[in-house]
């Protein structure tokens, strides 16, 4: 038997119909009121059936904030995974940039090999051969630098000697009884083995060719042998490697030279070739 409030027509526990009498049980204190969805009657907090119409009802769960004995914790915030991933990518990017800068600027053998592998470092042979230079003449070799060239240098070696094969100084039968003056002249001719080597820009070569003094990237002086080593300004340009025998009006020279052009270019070779073909196709 459940204690029913005054005016109850149905039991709030079993839903049975009840008749109110003079000796009904004392009413229970109502702590919270619910509303019946059918008849709109107000119901106690723990009612399972409506007191007026007997319709089953369900009470809402008590909120955790209404209970004083339960500690309310704030919701757990998600971990900032994206920030961590972003930091990792930034560090990897910085490391990659540092490696590229080291490879591009270092003289370490590994860095030099890497530059050759990716096509940054180039060694082009200007000449590696023997040739003759006539008296009071010169011989030149033209070479060019592509666009984007940096750290440009020209290195090599050369030797010069009298070209006896072209000098026309073969001995004859009447030469057996030469005078002392002829011997001295022969010694002077043998001592005249020097050659002058120049590296000139295209405008400077035009000036020098016309017999005027001009500035040069490299000048060896009149020497029988020497080492070519000079730095060339960065960027595209046309240059001339000149072997001059102008200072010797009668003695031809036999010269052997091996000279290499070294440079670095940040523009890939395939890009330069494609661009040159495009300009040639346009006729420019």
KAKA-V459718 format. One line per field, one symbol per residue. ss: DSSP state (H for helix, E for strand, - for the rest). phi: phi as a letter, one per 20 degrees, with the letter a starting at -180 (. if undefined). burial: + if it has 9 or more other ideal C-beta (glycine too) atoms within 8 Angstrom, else -. Layout:
ss->???
phi->???
burial->???
This chain:
ss->---------E------E----------------EE------EE-----E------E-------HHH--------------HHHHHHHHHHHHHHHHHHHHHHHHH---HHHHHHHHHH--EEEEEEEEEEEEE----EEEEEEEE---EEEEEEEEEEEEEE-HHHH-----HHHHH--HHHHHHHHHHHH---EEEEEEEHHHHHHHH--------EE---E-EEEEEEEE----EEEEEEEE--------EEEEEEEEEEEEE---HHHHHHHHHHHHHH--
phi->.efdffnfdcffednffcdfcfdffffefeebdddffednfecffefdcffedmffcceffffffeefedeedfffffffffffffffffffffffffffffffdeefgffffffffenedccdffabadbdcfflcbcccebcdffnfclebccrcbccbfeffdemdffdffefdeeffffffffffffedfbddcccfffffffffendfbfcfbbenecfbadebbedgfofrdcceddddffdfcdfcdccccccdcadceegffffffffffffffnd
burial->---++--+-+++--+--+---------------+-+----+-+++-+++++++-+-+-+------------------------------------------+++------++-+++--++++--+++---+++-+--++++-+-++-+++-+++++++++-++---+---------------+-----+--+++++++++++-++-++-------+++-+--+--+-+-+-+----+++++++++--+--+++++++++++++++-+----+------------
